[in-house]
Amino acid sequence: MSSSTGFLFSGMIVFALLLSLLHIVLSIWAYKDCLRRGKSQEYAVIVLFGMLFFPVMGLIVYLVIRND
């Protein structure tokens, strides 16, 4: 019983690490996308912090406003 619990716990840790990595990669992508689209450095930093602090909502908002 304890070995299956350890395996489950290890799987949960790997899953959490993958989600964290995805979060960081998406935040950096949004930052670079802002700069590539000609937005100011300050705007790109605000988008970066928005993505870091509000991951799901920040991504949705950025995808909506990036098309203007």
PyMOL Python script that loads the backbone (N, CA, C, O; Angstrom):
from pymol import cmd

cmd.read_pdbstr("""\
ATOM      1  N   MET A   1       0.822  -1.196   0.000  1.00  0.00           N
ATOM      2  CA  MET A   1       0.000   0.000   0.000  1.00  0.00           C
ATOM      3  C   MET A   1       0.867   1.262   0.000  1.00  0.00           C
ATOM      4  O   MET A   1       0.547   2.229  -0.690  1.00  0.00           O
ATOM      5  N   SER A   2       1.950   1.259   0.759  1.00  0.00           N
ATOM      6  CA  SER A   2       2.760   2.464   0.846  1.00  0.00           C
ATOM      7  C   SER A   2       3.547   2.724  -0.436  1.00  0.00           C
ATOM      8  O   SER A   2       3.832   3.879  -0.750  1.00  0.00           O
ATOM      9  N   SER A   3       3.905   1.680  -1.185  1.00  0.00           N
ATOM     10  CA  SER A   3       4.635   1.915  -2.433  1.00  0.00           C
ATOM     11  C   SER A   3       3.724   2.541  -3.485  1.00  0.00           C
ATOM     12  O   SER A   3       4.178   3.364  -4.281  1.00  0.00           O
ATOM     13  N   SER A   4       2.451   2.166  -3.500  1.00  0.00           N
ATOM     14  CA  SER A   4       1.532   2.789  -4.454  1.00  0.00           C
ATOM     15  C   SER A   4       1.247   4.232  -4.063  1.00  0.00           C
ATOM     16  O   SER A   4       1.038   5.076  -4.935  1.00  0.00           O
ATOM     17  N   THR A   5       1.236   4.526  -2.774  1.00  0.00           N
ATOM     18  CA  THR A   5       1.049   5.901  -2.324  1.00  0.00           C
ATOM     19  C   THR A   5       2.247   6.749  -2.718  1.00  0.00           C
ATOM     20  O   THR A   5       2.086   7.889  -3.154  1.00  0.00           O
ATOM     21  N   GLY A   6       3.442   6.205  -2.568  1.00  0.00           N
ATOM     22  CA  GLY A   6       4.649   6.924  -2.969  1.00  0.00           C
ATOM     23  C   GLY A   6       4.685   7.172  -4.464  1.00  0.00           C
ATOM     24  O   GLY A   6       5.110   8.239  -4.907  1.00  0.00           O
ATOM     25  N   PHE A   7       4.242   6.193  -5.249  1.00  0.00           N
ATOM     26  CA  PHE A   7       4.193   6.350  -6.702  1.00  0.00           C
ATOM     27  C   PHE A   7       3.199   7.439  -7.096  1.00  0.00           C
ATOM     28  O   PHE A   7       3.478   8.249  -7.980  1.00  0.00           O
ATOM     29  N   LEU A   8       2.040   7.457  -6.440  1.00  0.00           N
ATOM     30  CA  LEU A   8       1.031   8.480  -6.716  1.00  0.00           C
ATOM     31  C   LEU A   8       1.553   9.860  -6.348  1.00  0.00           C
ATOM     32  O   LEU A   8       1.359  10.822  -7.090  1.00  0.00           O
ATOM     33  N   PHE A   9       2.214   9.953  -5.202  1.00  0.00           N
ATOM     34  CA  PHE A   9       2.772  11.230  -4.765  1.00  0.00           C
ATOM     35  C   PHE A   9       3.840  11.715  -5.743  1.00  0.00           C
ATOM     36  O   PHE A   9       3.888  12.900  -6.072  1.00  0.00           O
ATOM     37  N   SER A  10       4.687  10.813  -6.205  1.00  0.00           N
ATOM     38  CA  SER A  10       5.719  11.177  -7.184  1.00  0.00           C
ATOM     39  C   SER A  10       5.086  11.648  -8.488  1.00  0.00           C
ATOM     40  O   SER A  10       5.556  12.606  -9.101  1.00  0.00           O
ATOM     41  N   GLY A  11       4.029  10.980  -8.906  1.00  0.00           N
ATOM     42  CA  GLY A  11       3.324  11.398 -10.114  1.00  0.00           C
ATOM     43  C   GLY A  11       2.711  12.777  -9.971  1.00  0.00           C
ATOM     44  O   GLY A  11       2.722  13.568 -10.914  1.00  0.00           O
ATOM     45  N   MET A  12       2.177  13.068  -8.792  1.00  0.00           N
ATOM     46  CA  MET A  12       1.587  14.389  -8.553  1.00  0.00           C
ATOM     47  C   MET A  12       2.654  15.476  -8.562  1.00  0.00           C
ATOM     48  O   MET A  12       2.410  16.581  -9.047  1.00  0.00           O
ATOM     49  N   ILE A  13       3.828  15.172  -8.031  1.00  0.00           N
ATOM     50  CA  ILE A  13       4.925  16.144  -8.039  1.00  0.00           C
ATOM     51  C   ILE A  13       5.380  16.417  -9.470  1.00  0.00           C
ATOM     52  O   ILE A  13       5.600  17.571  -9.835  1.00  0.00           O
ATOM     53  N   VAL A  14       5.523  15.386 -10.272  1.00  0.00           N
ATOM     54  CA  VAL A  14       5.924  15.560 -11.675  1.00  0.00           C
ATOM     55  C   VAL A  14       4.875  16.377 -12.424  1.00  0.00           C
ATOM     56  O   VAL A  14       5.224  17.260 -13.208  1.00  0.00           O
ATOM     57  N   PHE A  15       3.600  16.093 -12.192  1.00  0.00           N
ATOM     58  CA  PHE A  15       2.525  16.838 -12.838  1.00  0.00           C
ATOM     59  C   PHE A  15       2.562  18.309 -12.435  1.00  0.00           C
ATOM     60  O   PHE A  15       2.397  19.184 -13.285  1.00  0.00           O
ATOM     61  N   ALA A  16       2.775  18.591 -11.151  1.00  0.00           N
ATOM     62  CA  ALA A  16       2.856  19.973 -10.677  1.00  0.00           C
ATOM     63  C   ALA A  16       4.056  20.690 -11.289  1.00  0.00           C
ATOM     64  O   ALA A  16       3.957  21.865 -11.644  1.00  0.00           O
ATOM     65  N   LEU A  17       5.173  20.007 -11.416  1.00  0.00           N
ATOM     66  CA  LEU A  17       6.349  20.615 -12.035  1.00  0.00           C
ATOM     67  C   LEU A  17       6.112  20.913 -13.514  1.00  0.00           C
ATOM     68  O   LEU A  17       6.542  21.953 -14.014  1.00  0.00           O
ATOM     69  N   LEU A  18       5.441  20.018 -14.206  1.00  0.00           N
ATOM     70  CA  LEU A  18       5.126  20.259 -15.621  1.00  0.00           C
ATOM     71  C   LEU A  18       4.176  21.438 -15.789  1.00  0.00           C
ATOM     72  O   LEU A  18       4.339  22.240 -16.708  1.00  0.00           O
ATOM     73  N   LEU A  19       3.184  21.548 -14.907  1.00  0.00           N
ATOM     74  CA  LEU A  19       2.277  22.695 -14.967  1.00  0.00           C
ATOM     75  C   LEU A  19       3.014  23.998 -14.674  1.00  0.00           C
ATOM     76  O   LEU A  19       2.747  25.016 -15.313  1.00  0.00           O
ATOM     77  N   SER A  20       3.927  23.976 -13.726  1.00  0.00           N
ATOM     78  CA  SER A  20       4.716  25.169 -13.417  1.00  0.00           C
ATOM     79  C   SER A  20       5.592  25.564 -14.597  1.00  0.00           C
ATOM     80  O   SER A  20       5.715  26.746 -14.918  1.00  0.00           O
ATOM     81  N   LEU A  21       6.193  24.582 -15.235  1.00  0.00           N
ATOM     82  CA  LEU A  21       7.018  24.856 -16.408  1.00  0.00           C
ATOM     83  C   LEU A  21       6.177  25.444 -17.543  1.00  0.00           C
ATOM     84  O   LEU A  21       6.601  26.393 -18.203  1.00  0.00           O
ATOM     85  N   LEU A  22       4.997  24.887 -17.769  1.00  0.00           N
ATOM     86  CA  LEU A  22       4.096  25.421 -18.791  1.00  0.00           C
ATOM     87  C   LEU A  22       3.701  26.858 -18.474  1.00  0.00           C
ATOM     88  O   LEU A  22       3.634  27.697 -19.372  1.00  0.00           O
ATOM     89  N   HIS A  23       3.443  27.142 -17.220  1.00  0.00           N
ATOM     90  CA  HIS A  23       3.081  28.486 -16.773  1.00  0.00           C
ATOM     91  C   HIS A  23       4.202  29.479 -17.087  1.00  0.00           C
ATOM     92  O   HIS A  23       3.941  30.560 -17.615  1.00  0.00           O
ATOM     93  N   ILE A  24       5.422  29.125 -16.771  1.00  0.00           N
ATOM     94  CA  ILE A  24       6.559  30.010 -17.024  1.00  0.00           C
ATOM     95  C   ILE A  24       6.784  30.189 -18.522  1.00  0.00           C
ATOM     96  O   ILE A  24       7.048  31.302 -18.976  1.00  0.00           O
ATOM     97  N   VAL A  25       6.684  29.120 -19.286  1.00  0.00           N
ATOM     98  CA  VAL A  25       6.881  29.202 -20.743  1.00  0.00           C
ATOM     99  C   VAL A  25       5.815  30.091 -21.381  1.00  0.00           C
ATOM    100  O   VAL A  25       6.134  30.902 -22.251  1.00  0.00           O
ATOM    101  N   LEU A  26       4.561  29.955 -20.966  1.00  0.00           N
ATOM    102  CA  LEU A  26       3.496  30.800 -21.518  1.00  0.00           C
ATOM    103  C   LEU A  26       3.691  32.262 -21.136  1.00  0.00           C
ATOM    104  O   LEU A  26       3.400  33.149 -21.937  1.00  0.00           O
ATOM    105  N   SER A  27       4.175  32.526 -19.936  1.00  0.00           N
ATOM    106  CA  SER A  27       4.428  33.903 -19.514  1.00  0.00           C
ATOM    107  C   SER A  27       5.527  34.534 -20.359  1.00  0.00           C
ATOM    108  O   SER A  27       5.402  35.679 -20.792  1.00  0.00           O
ATOM    109  N   ILE A  28       6.592  33.794 -20.589  1.00  0.00           N
ATOM    110  CA  ILE A  28       7.688  34.308 -21.418  1.00  0.00           C
ATOM    111  C   ILE A  28       7.228  34.484 -22.859  1.00  0.00           C
ATOM    112  O   ILE A  28       7.617  35.449 -23.517  1.00  0.00           O
ATOM    113  N   TRP A  29       6.409  33.567 -23.356  1.00  0.00           N
ATOM    114  CA  TRP A  29       5.887  33.694 -24.719  1.00  0.00           C
ATOM    115  C   TRP A  29       5.061  34.970 -24.865  1.00  0.00           C
ATOM    116  O   TRP A  29       5.201  35.689 -25.854  1.00  0.00           O
ATOM    117  N   ALA A  30       4.200  35.257 -23.884  1.00  0.00           N
ATOM    118  CA  ALA A  30       3.368  36.458 -23.956  1.00  0.00           C
ATOM    119  C   ALA A  30       4.239  37.711 -23.932  1.00  0.00           C
ATOM    120  O   ALA A  30       3.967  38.666 -24.660  1.00  0.00           O
ATOM    121  N   TYR A  31       5.269  37.717 -23.112  1.00  0.00           N
ATOM    122  CA  TYR A  31       6.190  38.854 -23.043  1.00  0.00           C
ATOM    123  C   TYR A  31       6.869  39.080 -24.393  1.00  0.00           C
ATOM    124  O   TYR A  31       6.887  40.200 -24.903  1.00  0.00           O
ATOM    125  N   LYS A  32       7.422  38.024 -24.962  1.00  0.00           N
ATOM    126  CA  LYS A  32       8.107  38.154 -26.253  1.00  0.00           C
ATOM    127  C   LYS A  32       7.136  38.503 -27.373  1.00  0.00           C
ATOM    128  O   LYS A  32       7.497  39.226 -28.301  1.00  0.00           O
ATOM    129  N   ASP A  33       5.914  37.999 -27.298  1.00  0.00           N
ATOM    130  CA  ASP A  33       4.908  38.309 -28.308  1.00  0.00           C
ATOM    131  C   ASP A  33       4.555  39.791 -28.276  1.00  0.00           C
ATOM    132  O   ASP A  33       4.362  40.409 -29.323  1.00  0.00           O
ATOM    133  N   CYS A  34       4.472  40.359 -27.083  1.00  0.00           N
ATOM    134  CA  CYS A  34       4.209  41.799 -26.965  1.00  0.00           C
ATOM    135  C   CYS A  34       5.313  42.605 -27.633  1.00  0.00           C
ATOM    136  O   CYS A  34       5.043  43.534 -28.394  1.00  0.00           O
ATOM    137  N   LEU A  35       6.540  42.247 -27.346  1.00  0.00           N
ATOM    138  CA  LEU A  35       7.659  42.980 -27.942  1.00  0.00           C
ATOM    139  C   LEU A  35       7.697  42.797 -29.454  1.00  0.00           C
ATOM    140  O   LEU A  35       7.989  43.745 -30.182  1.00  0.00           O
ATOM    141  N   ARG A  36       7.406  41.597 -29.932  1.00  0.00           N
ATOM    142  CA  ARG A  36       7.419  41.326 -31.370  1.00  0.00           C
ATOM    143  C   ARG A  36       6.323  42.102 -32.091  1.00  0.00           C
ATOM    144  O   ARG A  36       6.491  42.472 -33.253  1.00  0.00           O
ATOM    145  N   ARG A  37       5.213  42.349 -31.419  1.00  0.00           N
ATOM    146  CA  ARG A  37       4.118  43.100 -32.026  1.00  0.00           C
ATOM    147  C   ARG A  37       4.319  44.609 -31.928  1.00  0.00           C
ATOM    148  O   ARG A  37       3.449  45.374 -32.345  1.00  0.00           O
ATOM    149  N   GLY A  38       5.446  45.046 -31.388  1.00  0.00           N
ATOM    150  CA  GLY A  38       5.764  46.462 -31.348  1.00  0.00           C
ATOM    151  C   GLY A  38       5.212  47.203 -30.147  1.00  0.00           C
ATOM    152  O   GLY A  38       5.176  48.434 -30.149  1.00  0.00           O
ATOM    153  N   LYS A  39       4.786  46.491 -29.133  1.00  0.00           N
ATOM    154  CA  LYS A  39       4.296  47.146 -27.917  1.00  0.00           C
ATOM    155  C   LYS A  39       5.493  47.644 -27.117  1.00  0.00           C
ATOM    156  O   LYS A  39       6.621  47.204 -27.341  1.00  0.00           O
ATOM    157  N   SER A  40       5.249  48.559 -26.187  1.00  0.00           N
ATOM    158  CA  SER A  40       6.337  49.114 -25.388  1.00  0.00           C
ATOM    159  C   SER A  40       6.853  48.091 -24.380  1.00  0.00           C
ATOM    160  O   SER A  40       6.190  47.100 -24.074  1.00  0.00           O
ATOM    161  N   GLN A  41       8.044  48.359 -23.879  1.00  0.00           N
ATOM    162  CA  GLN A  41       8.662  47.484 -22.877  1.00  0.00           C
ATOM    163  C   GLN A  41       7.816  47.438 -21.607  1.00  0.00           C
ATOM    164  O   GLN A  41       7.674  46.378 -20.996  1.00  0.00           O
ATOM    165  N   GLU A  42       7.253  48.579 -21.205  1.00  0.00           N
ATOM    166  CA  GLU A  42       6.427  48.632 -19.997  1.00  0.00           C
ATOM    167  C   GLU A  42       5.168  47.784 -20.154  1.00  0.00           C
ATOM    168  O   GLU A  42       4.777  47.070 -19.231  1.00  0.00           O
ATOM    169  N   TYR A  43       4.544  47.862 -21.308  1.00  0.00           N
ATOM    170  CA  TYR A  43       3.350  47.059 -21.582  1.00  0.00           C
ATOM    171  C   TYR A  43       3.688  45.570 -21.510  1.00  0.00           C
ATOM    172  O   TYR A  43       2.929  44.781 -20.949  1.00  0.00           O
ATOM    173  N   ALA A  44       4.829  45.196 -22.079  1.00  0.00           N
ATOM    174  CA  ALA A  44       5.242  43.792 -22.070  1.00  0.00           C
ATOM    175  C   ALA A  44       5.507  43.303 -20.646  1.00  0.00           C
ATOM    176  O   ALA A  44       5.187  42.161 -20.315  1.00  0.00           O
ATOM    177  N   VAL A  45       6.087  44.154 -19.806  1.00  0.00           N
ATOM    178  CA  VAL A  45       6.341  43.770 -18.411  1.00  0.00           C
ATOM    179  C   VAL A  45       5.027  43.617 -17.656  1.00  0.00           C
ATOM    180  O   VAL A  45       4.888  42.704 -16.843  1.00  0.00           O
ATOM    181  N   ILE A  46       4.064  44.494 -17.911  1.00  0.00           N
ATOM    182  CA  ILE A  46       2.751  44.377 -17.267  1.00  0.00           C
ATOM    183  C   ILE A  46       2.080  43.070 -17.683  1.00  0.00           C
ATOM    184  O   ILE A  46       1.492  42.379 -16.851  1.00  0.00           O
ATOM    185  N   VAL A  47       2.168  42.738 -18.955  1.00  0.00           N
ATOM    186  CA  VAL A  47       1.603  41.468 -19.430  1.00  0.00           C
ATOM    187  C   VAL A  47       2.321  40.295 -18.766  1.00  0.00           C
ATOM    188  O   VAL A  47       1.678  39.327 -18.361  1.00  0.00           O
ATOM    189  N   LEU A  48       3.636  40.370 -18.652  1.00  0.00           N
ATOM    190  CA  LEU A  48       4.402  39.300 -18.011  1.00  0.00           C
ATOM    191  C   LEU A  48       3.949  39.092 -16.568  1.00  0.00           C
ATOM    192  O   LEU A  48       3.706  37.957 -16.157  1.00  0.00           O
ATOM    193  N   PHE A  49       3.834  40.170 -15.795  1.00  0.00           N
ATOM    194  CA  PHE A  49       3.402  40.033 -14.403  1.00  0.00           C
ATOM    195  C   PHE A  49       1.952  39.579 -14.307  1.00  0.00           C
ATOM    196  O   PHE A  49       1.598  38.816 -13.408  1.00  0.00           O
ATOM    197  N   GLY A  50       1.112  40.043 -15.226  1.00  0.00           N
ATOM    198  CA  GLY A  50      -0.269  39.572 -15.241  1.00  0.00           C
ATOM    199  C   GLY A  50      -0.354  38.081 -15.491  1.00  0.00           C
ATOM    200  O   GLY A  50      -1.158  37.379 -14.878  1.00  0.00           O
ATOM    201  N   MET A  51       0.484  37.602 -16.398  1.00  0.00           N
ATOM    202  CA  MET A  51       0.504  36.165 -16.684  1.00  0.00           C
ATOM    203  C   MET A  51       1.083  35.367 -15.516  1.00  0.00           C
ATOM    204  O   MET A  51       0.635  34.253 -15.244  1.00  0.00           O
ATOM    205  N   LEU A  52       2.071  35.928 -14.827  1.00  0.00           N
ATOM    206  CA  LEU A  52       2.677  35.206 -13.708  1.00  0.00           C
ATOM    207  C   LEU A  52       1.750  35.124 -12.499  1.00  0.00           C
ATOM    208  O   LEU A  52       1.690  34.092 -11.830  1.00  0.00           O
ATOM    209  N   PHE A  53       1.024  36.214 -12.214  1.00  0.00           N
ATOM    210  CA  PHE A  53       0.189  36.244 -11.014  1.00  0.00           C
ATOM    211  C   PHE A  53      -1.222  35.712 -11.243  1.00  0.00           C
ATOM    212  O   PHE A  53      -1.851  35.214 -10.309  1.00  0.00           O
ATOM    213  N   PHE A  54      -1.725  35.808 -12.464  1.00  0.00           N
ATOM    214  CA  PHE A  54      -3.072  35.319 -12.789  1.00  0.00           C
ATOM    215  C   PHE A  54      -2.980  34.431 -14.033  1.00  0.00           C
ATOM    216  O   PHE A  54      -3.362  34.862 -15.121  1.00  0.00           O
ATOM    217  N   PRO A  55      -2.485  33.211 -13.893  1.00  0.00           N
ATOM    218  CA  PRO A  55      -2.127  32.403 -15.066  1.00  0.00           C
ATOM    219  C   PRO A  55      -3.260  32.157 -16.058  1.00  0.00           C
ATOM    220  O   PRO A  55      -3.108  32.470 -17.239  1.00  0.00           O
ATOM    221  N   VAL A  56      -4.363  31.620 -15.627  1.00  0.00           N
ATOM    222  CA  VAL A  56      -5.434  31.278 -16.569  1.00  0.00           C
ATOM    223  C   VAL A  56      -6.138  32.540 -17.045  1.00  0.00           C
ATOM    224  O   VAL A  56      -6.317  32.735 -18.247  1.00  0.00           O
ATOM    225  N   MET A  57      -6.535  33.392 -16.118  1.00  0.00           N
ATOM    226  CA  MET A  57      -7.234  34.620 -16.486  1.00  0.00           C
ATOM    227  C   MET A  57      -6.309  35.545 -17.281  1.00  0.00           C
ATOM    228  O   MET A  57      -6.752  36.194 -18.229  1.00  0.00           O
ATOM    229  N   GLY A  58      -5.038  35.607 -16.905  1.00  0.00           N
ATOM    230  CA  GLY A  58      -4.084  36.443 -17.630  1.00  0.00           C
ATOM    231  C   GLY A  58      -3.920  36.001 -19.071  1.00  0.00           C
ATOM    232  O   GLY A  58      -3.833  36.837 -19.970  1.00  0.00           O
ATOM    233  N   LEU A  59      -3.875  34.697 -19.301  1.00  0.00           N
ATOM    234  CA  LEU A  59      -3.748  34.182 -20.666  1.00  0.00           C
ATOM    235  C   LEU A  59      -4.988  34.509 -21.485  1.00  0.00           C
ATOM    236  O   LEU A  59      -4.877  34.926 -22.638  1.00  0.00           O
ATOM    237  N   ILE A  60      -6.156  34.326 -20.907  1.00  0.00           N
ATOM    238  CA  ILE A  60      -7.401  34.623 -21.626  1.00  0.00           C
ATOM    239  C   ILE A  60      -7.474  36.100 -21.975  1.00  0.00           C
ATOM    240  O   ILE A  60      -7.791  36.458 -23.110  1.00  0.00           O
ATOM    241  N   VAL A  61      -7.182  36.960 -21.004  1.00  0.00           N
ATOM    242  CA  VAL A  61      -7.230  38.408 -21.250  1.00  0.00           C
ATOM    243  C   VAL A  61      -6.202  38.795 -22.302  1.00  0.00           C
ATOM    244  O   VAL A  61      -6.508  39.587 -23.194  1.00  0.00           O
ATOM    245  N   TYR A  62      -4.997  38.259 -22.221  1.00  0.00           N
ATOM    246  CA  TYR A  62      -3.981  38.606 -23.205  1.00  0.00           C
ATOM    247  C   TYR A  62      -4.381  38.165 -24.604  1.00  0.00           C
ATOM    248  O   TYR A  62      -4.191  38.915 -25.561  1.00  0.00           O
ATOM    249  N   LEU A  63      -4.922  36.981 -24.739  1.00  0.00           N
ATOM    250  CA  LEU A  63      -5.330  36.504 -26.065  1.00  0.00           C
ATOM    251  C   LEU A  63      -6.452  37.348 -26.651  1.00  0.00           C
ATOM    252  O   LEU A  63      -6.554  37.484 -27.870  1.00  0.00           O
ATOM    253  N   VAL A  64      -7.297  37.918 -25.791  1.00  0.00           N
ATOM    254  CA  VAL A  64      -8.375  38.781 -26.275  1.00  0.00           C
ATOM    255  C   VAL A  64      -7.829  40.145 -26.687  1.00  0.00           C
ATOM    256  O   VAL A  64      -8.204  40.664 -27.738  1.00  0.00           O
ATOM    257  N   ILE A  65      -6.942  40.740 -25.869  1.00  0.00           N
ATOM    258  CA  ILE A  65      -6.483  42.100 -26.162  1.00  0.00           C
ATOM    259  C   ILE A  65      -5.316  42.153 -27.137  1.00  0.00           C
ATOM    260  O   ILE A  65      -4.995  43.233 -27.631  1.00  0.00           O
ATOM    261  N   ARG A  66      -4.679  41.047 -27.429  1.00  0.00           N
ATOM    262  CA  ARG A  66      -3.501  41.102 -28.296  1.00  0.00           C
ATOM    263  C   ARG A  66      -3.860  41.403 -29.743  1.00  0.00           C
ATOM    264  O   ARG A  66      -2.983  41.782 -30.519  1.00  0.00           O
ATOM    265  N   ASN A  67      -5.105  41.248 -30.125  1.00  0.00           N
ATOM    266  CA  ASN A  67      -5.492  41.453 -31.518  1.00  0.00           C
ATOM    267  C   ASN A  67      -5.786  42.902 -31.875  1.00  0.00           C
ATOM    268  O   ASN A  67      -6.144  43.182 -33.019  1.00  0.00           O
ATOM    269  N   ASP A  68      -5.644  43.855 -30.914  1.00  0.00           N
ATOM    270  CA  ASP A  68      -5.924  45.225 -31.342  1.00  0.00           C
ATOM    271  C   ASP A  68      -4.814  45.868 -32.039  1.00  0.00           C
ATOM    272  O   ASP A  68      -4.928  47.023 -32.448  1.00  0.00           O
TER     273      ASP A  68
END
""", "prot")
cmd.dss("prot")
cmd.show_as("cartoon", "prot")
cmd.util.cbc("prot")
cmd.orient("prot")
